[in-house]
Structures are given as C-alpha cells and as structure tokens.
Amino acid sequence: MRERISQAISWILVVDLGVVLVCFGWFMVAILGQSMNVNLGLKLWYDLWNPLILPAISLLMAGAIASGVMGWLSRRFPGEST
C-alpha cells in the first residue's frame, strides 16, 4: 500500500512539475515580450496566478514534502506495511 501511495505521489509530482515549468517558460517569454512592447499574455499570466499557478507550486512543494516523509517512514520502519 505504501509503495502504491508513493508511486501516485511521484506521478502527480511529475505532472505538476511539467505544469509549473510550462508556466515559468510562459512567464519568461511574456516578460521578454513586454520588454519589446509585444503582448504575449503577461496580463493573462497574472490573472491565472492565484487560481492556477500558485496552487500548482504549492502542490509541488507539498508533494515533495510528502514524498520525503514517505521515504523517511520507509527507512524508519522497513518491515511494516501501512
């Protein structure tokens, strides 16, 4: 059971990392466009900050902590199944 939970957390973290990296790339391109007076969606990126990007970053941090705790628990209690 613990292995299944750990794999699910890892899969969610990989997908979420992809979302965060895409959003970061979009932000960098939008900032570059803003410096050249080209609209590449910076305002839309700011509008999506609270409902999409911030929760994705928070989920990534929480998942990394949960993964670390699961690893610590598996090393601390190697013979028990949770």
C-alpha positions in Angstrom: 0.0 0.0 0.0 2.8 2.4 0.9 4.5 1.7 -2.4 1.3 2.4 -4.3 0.8 5.7 -2.5 4.5 6.7 -3.1 4.1 5.9 -6.9 0.9 8.0 -7.0 2.6 10.9 -5.3 5.6 10.6 -7.7 3.3 10.6 -10.8 1.4 13.7 -9.5 4.7 15.5 -8.8 6.0 14.8 -12.3 2.8 16.1 -14.0 2.7 19.1 -11.7 6.4 19.9 -12.3 5.6 20.0 -16.0 2.8 22.4 -15.4 5.0 24.6 -13.3 7.8 24.6 -15.8 5.4 25.4 -18.7 4.1 28.3 -16.6 7.6 29.5 -15.8 8.5 29.4 -19.5 5.4 31.3 -20.4 6.3 33.9 -17.8 9.8 34.3 -19.2 8.6 34.7 -22.7 5.8 37.1 -21.7 8.4 39.3 -19.8 10.7 39.3 -22.8 7.7 40.3 -25.0 6.8 43.0 -22.5 10.3 44.5 -22.8 9.9 44.7 -26.5 6.3 46.1 -26.3 4.8 42.9 -27.7 1.7 41.4 -25.9 2.5 37.8 -25.2 0.0 37.2 -22.4 1.6 38.7 -19.3 -1.7 40.1 -18.1 -3.4 36.7 -18.6 -0.5 35.0 -16.7 -1.0 37.4 -13.8 -4.7 36.7 -13.9 -4.0 33.0 -13.7 -1.5 33.4 -10.8 -4.0 32.8 -7.9 -6.4 30.2 -9.4 -3.8 28.1 -11.3 -0.1 28.8 -10.9 0.1 29.4 -7.1 -1.8 26.2 -6.3 0.4 24.2 -8.7 3.6 25.5 -7.0 2.0 24.7 -3.6 1.1 21.2 -4.6 4.6 20.7 -5.9 6.1 21.7 -2.5 3.6 19.7 -0.5 4.1 16.6 -2.7 7.9 16.9 -2.3 7.5 17.1 1.5 5.1 14.1 1.4 7.5 12.1 -0.7 10.3 12.9 1.7 8.2 11.9 4.7 7.2 8.6 2.9 10.9 7.9 2.2 11.8 8.7 5.8 9.0 6.4 7.1 10.1 3.5 4.8 13.6 3.8 6.1 12.5 4.2 9.7 10.0 1.3 9.6 11.2 -1.1 6.8 9.2 -4.2 7.7 5.8 -2.6 8.3 3.2 -2.0 5.7 0.9 1.0 6.1 
